Amino acid sequence: MRSRRPVLLTLGALLLATLPLQTGHAASPAGSPDGGVSTRTVAPRLAIDDDFPDPEVLQDGDTHHAYSTSSRHGRVPYATASSPDGDWTVRGDALPDAPAWTGSGGFWAPDVSRRSDGRYLMYFTGPHAASGRMCLGAALADSPAGPFTPTSDTPLVCDPGEGGDIDPASFVDADGTRYLLYKNDGNAVGSPTVLWLQRTEADGTTLVGDRTELLRNDLPSEDGVIEAPVLVRRDSRYVLFYSAGIYTTDNYQTSYATSASLTGPYTRAYRPLLTTASLDGAVRGPGGADIGDGHVYFHGTRDAGGRGMYVGDLGWTHDLPVVRGSRVRVEAESGKLTHATVRETDTASQGKVVAGIDDADSSVELTVFAASAGNHTLRVSYAAGYGDAQHRLTVNGEDAGLVDYPDRGWENWTQVAVDVDLRAGDNTVRLTHHSRWAELDHVEVS
C-alpha cells in the first residue's frame, strides 16, 4: 500500500481534524496498550508546598535562597535549601521594614542579585502610597538572608500614568554592564504593556540613559498580558523569559523570545515553554519563572490554595530552553526519511506529514532533546485508516518495541504515548515500518 490520497473528507472529519490532538492508547516497549497515560514522565516537582508565588532563587556558596511575593510568611518571604532539589525551609521575612514611600498592600516579585561590591541588591514591587499604583523599589543587605534595608524614601521607578511599574529583574551582561528589566503595568489602566530594559550603574540603583522596549502585549493567545521578564545570555543569542496570560487561570504560562542583540528585536518562540497542557496538568498555570543553573523555578496553583514553588530540570538545545516534563515538538518531516515522502495537508501541524512509510526499510529518524537523563515519554502523532498499524521504535540504536497505531481514520491525527529512557542532550529516535500503514505528523517528548 503506497501513500494514500483521501478523495474527500466529510464535514465531521474536517472538524475532528482541527481539534486539539488526542492522547490515544499507546504501546509500551513490550507492546501492550497503556491507555495513553504515562507512568514515567518526570514532571517538575513541588518544592515549596505553601503559598510562595513569583519565586526568585539565588545560589550563594552551598546554599540556595528563594524569595517570593508577599504571603502569610511576610512582606518578602524567604526560604533556603542545600540544593534545588533539597528540602526547602521557609525562614521568615527578608524585608522586615517597609519603605517610607509604600502604603498598605502586598509586595510582589522580588529579585535578588549580588553586586560587584559584594553586597546584595533586592528589587521589589510595592504599593505606592501617593498614587495608589504599584512601583519599583530597591533594598540592600550584607547577606542574602537579609535583613534588606530600603535604599531610598522614594521609588526607583514609578510612572502612575502608564499604570505603575512591576516585576523588576536584574541582568548583568558579559561585559559587566548591569541592567534592570521590568514591566509597565498598562493592564491596570487599559493601556499597552511593555517589557523594558534600563541600563544602570554598577550599584543597580542609578539609572543611565533611556529605557528600551523589548516586548509588547500584542499576542491574542497570551490574553493581552505579559510580565515577569528574566533575561539570559547564551552563546548565540539573548533569551527573554516572560509570563503570559492571567495568573488566576490555567492559561497562565511561561514563554520566551530571542534576539541576537541585547536591545532586540525579540522574536517570540513558536510555542510557550511551560503551559498547563504542555505539562499534562501536572502543574496548573506555570508562571513567574526564574532561571538557574540547570533548573527553572516557577509557581503553579495549588489545590489547597495559593501558588507553590516548582523546580524543573532545564536544558539547552541550540541555545533554546527545554524543560523536562514539558512537551517539546519535533515535526516528522524535519527528520531523515528513508523510502518515505513528505505530503502536504491542511489538517496537520505545520501543514506537512510523512507518508509512504510502506516498505520494510521505510523509516523516519528524528533527533529529540532531553533536559536530563532518565525516564521520558514520547508521544507520536499519526493517522491510520486501513486497519491498525505498527512501527518498530529504536532509541539511540536500541530496540524499544512496537508502537501500535489504532485505526482512527486518515487525517484524524491522534497521539499514542510510549515510555522510553533518554540520555541528557540529543537522542536519536527511529520509527520503521512493521505492519500495515500509518502516516506521521510529529513527535513530542516530555
C-alpha positions, 0 to 999 in steps of 0.5 A: 500500500503506497501513500494514500490520497483521501478523495474527500473528507466529510464535514465531521472529519474536517472538524475532528481534524482541527481539534486539539490532538488526542492522547490515544492508547499507546504501546509500551516497549513490550507492546501492550496498550497503556491507555495513553497515560504515562507512568514515567514522565518526570514532571517538575516537582513541588518544592515549596508546598505553601503559598510562595508565588513569583519565586526568585532563587539565588545560589550563594556558596552551598546554599540556595535562597528563594524569595517570593511575593508577599504571603502569610510568611511576610512582606518578602518571604524567604526560604533556603535549601542545600540544593534545588532539589533539597528540602526547602525551609521557609525562614521568615521575612527578608524585608522586615521594614517597609519603605517610607514611600509604600502604603498598605498592600502586598509586595510582589516579585522580588529579585535578588542579585549580588553586586560587584561590591559584594553586597546584595541588591533586592528589587521589589514591587510595592504599593505606592502610597501617593498614587495608589499604583504599584512601583519599583523599589530597591533594598540592600543587605550584607547577606542574602538572608537579609535583613534588606534595608530600603535604599531610598524614601522614594521609588526607583521607578514609578510612572502612575500614568502608564499604570505603575511599574512591576516585576523588576529583574536584574541582568548583568551582561558579559561585559559587566554592564548591569541592567534592570528589566521590568514591566509597565503595568498598562493592564491596570489602566487599559493601556499597552504593556511593555517589557523594558530594559534600563541600563544602570550603574554598577550599584543597580540603583542609578539609572543611565540613559533611556529605557528600551522596549523589548516586548509588547502585549500584542499576542491574542493567545497570551490574553493581552498580558505579559510580565515577569521578564528574566533575561539570559545570555547564551552563546548565540543569542539573548533569551527573554523569559516572560509570563503570559496570560492571567495568573488566576487561570490555567492559561497562565504560562511561561514563554520566551523570545530571542534576539541576537542583540541585547536591545532586540528585536525579540522574536517570540518562540513558536510555542510557550515553554511551560503551559498547563497542557504542555505539562499534562496538568501536572502543574496548573498555570506555570508562571513567574519563572526564574532561571538557574543553573540547570533548573527553572523555578516557577509557581503553579496553583495549588489545590489547597490554595495559593501558588507553590514553588516548582523546580524543573530540570532545564536544558539547552538545545541550540541555545533554546530552553527545554524543560523536562516534563514539558512537551517539546515538538519535533515535526516528522518531516524535519527528520531523515526519511528513508523510502518515505515522502513528505505530503502536504495537508491542511489538517496537520501541524505545520501543514506537512506529514510523512507518508509512504512509510510502506516498505520494510526499510521505510523509516523516519529518524528524528533527533529529540532533546532531553533536559536530563537523563532518565525516564521520558515519554514520547508521544507520536502523532499519526493517522491510520485508516486501513486497519491498525498499524505498527512501527518498530521504535529504536532509541539511540540504536536500541530496540524499544518495541512496537508502537501500535497505531489504532485505526482512527481514520486518515487525517484524524491525527491522534497521539499514542504515548510510549515510555522510553529512557533518554540520555541528557542532550540529543537522542536519536529516535527511529520509527520503521515500518512493521505492519500495515500503514500509518502516516506521521505528523510529529513527535513530542517528548516530555 
